[in-house]
């Protein structure tokens, strides 16, 4: 499609969800189109970004590839926009300026009367509903690339593993499969969507849990630096040896992360080479590219990582994927928990057997869960039909829009008062203008404090239109006249994060 557009002397924008995908994508495009490509993402230096921007501005680039901000590239004569892995949440910015790259792309495509292509093996429920109802054209790929077959998926019940006396992070089945891969000189990817060594540290005598001083969240233990870190604000402190509450030395580490998984794999398979990919290992420039190239070119036995390793990567020698804890994303407080779990499991399963026959081992405490079953079959249609009925009954998107008012303040008393005042103004305006809006009472947010800010939220359900947008704007204007000095309000439509 891009080739056709370029033949017509037009240009293209291609968006990818993760910066780590960009180098691989760029290599493919360079091989096909040569040096008419510009790359835009947040890991570029100011100088590099300026050079790329200038290249686009001067019409030297025909194709722009990048993460969500690349939608704003100053490209002229646009002929097509393609959004790869369209289901990915990273296309919506959760920081100011808040924007959804998919909505902007849709607007731009309509204005320029050009095609917008949304690609995904696991489309978002909202997007697929639009396709099913004729608002989008649905084009289905029925075969994998290179006509390769889907990997064989085994579900391991971790309750049974515990009953059999196996307290390791690695089930007996996964251990056997890794061993087989090592013998065959084939590669393995192990996926665990949690970084660090232990997810919380607790005193076994008095129950004291180490929490961040600025956020109401447990600190994560990182063994490599022997520190406790907050994954929300970046606060860091030395590891505890003695409980500050009772003076006991009986400090224990609970939960697990990629760092601990790597440590355990090195103990179980001392001769295997391993490499880890998570936020802690990719904080340097080009580190994504370095890790992925090292894994591929040096034929490292095992790649351990968070969701960074599940999307779009093509490794011909990967024949085994192990999902360490499939339940992690099932238990989040979000109506999209099922959708996120299905997406991530199906995506990570797709890394196996891209050229050779593949196997997947999924470890879970809920093997009978319908999401796990659908992911095993990699059957999107069954999952969609079940999930859409649940959403319909509970009136969740796509059957409504959710507006979340996030209220935060350095004052615990002021944030509560501000939330209640905002709720009252919202209700009064609904009655005044006779607008139907389902508004839920203000409550403390699931994570009640981040970066020394106490947090409350108000959730409203509606079918968003200009009338409701005006209602929200009028409500916020009235609220700001109350002049709460230490309090901030954000009205977020269909937020990615309900916390």
C-alpha angles and dihedrals in degrees: 000000000000091000090055090049093050091049086059089054092251132125139236140216119208118190125197124186101228130046087219089066094054100080092052091046092047091051091054093048093046090053090052105035108018125220101342094100131107124194125209126183140128096261092068117102118246090257094049092047091050091050091051092045091050091048089055094043092052091051093245091124122067096178127042117198123186153102123295097297089061087078086078094056112137092240120154132214093019114199105175142005120206123190113194120205088012092182091068116117093216091080088077116072114224093191131066121312087046112202141148112228090205092057092047091048090050091051092047092048091052093047093050095035092233132135122270114202119200111193128192142136086214107033118200113263090244094052094045091050089055089051092048091050094048098252088116130030111248117219114180127201107210098184134054121242112281086015088271117166124246115265120259109254124210121190115211119202105221091197088064091047089056091047088054090053098255107138094165123114087238118072120221091251093052091045091055092047093049090049090051091051092050090052091049092047090239126140131249134203119204115196125202117158096213127077130208131049103275127009095219141006121220139178108239092207104052103011095242110163120202109239134180115268091222101037134042091238136105118259117242120229116232112195098194091064096024089230139125114235137189111224091202106053103010095245111161133190139168118277116267121248097169127037109249090209104052105004094242121148091209094109115158134188119227134189125021144250141183093279092056091044091054090049092051093046090052089053094047095042106026093171095051121100114229137188129188129216120191138111090285094057100039100052094108126079114279090359091132090059094043093053095045093046091047091051092048103037100037092042093231109194102228133025113196119193156135125251088307089082098050104066127085100321118144115206111166094198097051107107100155133054122183121196105202101193114010091175097065095091094036092069100053119117097249135105087230094059092110093046094048092048093049092047096049095044093048092046094050091045087056091064091070126081099008091148105359127042110287138210131196128197115197116193116203145152089217107053091156094056110121092229092056090046093050091046089051090055090038085224109155095177095059090046093048094048092051096043095046091056091052091049091049093053093046094040098237128147130326084037091052142001122249122220113194118195107203113199118190134174143162086232117075092202095045095051091055092048092046092050092052093046091050090049091052093049090048092051093046092051092050090055093041095053095030093238122159110231127153103221122185120208118264114269137176110272117252087250097044099191134029126170091354091305119123111222136213130167141203119201124203129183122208146130099264118234138145092275092058092043088055090046091054092046092049090048092052091048091053091046093052090056087066087067104216097186101200099035132095127193126200121187106203122185114217093346122208092220120048092186 
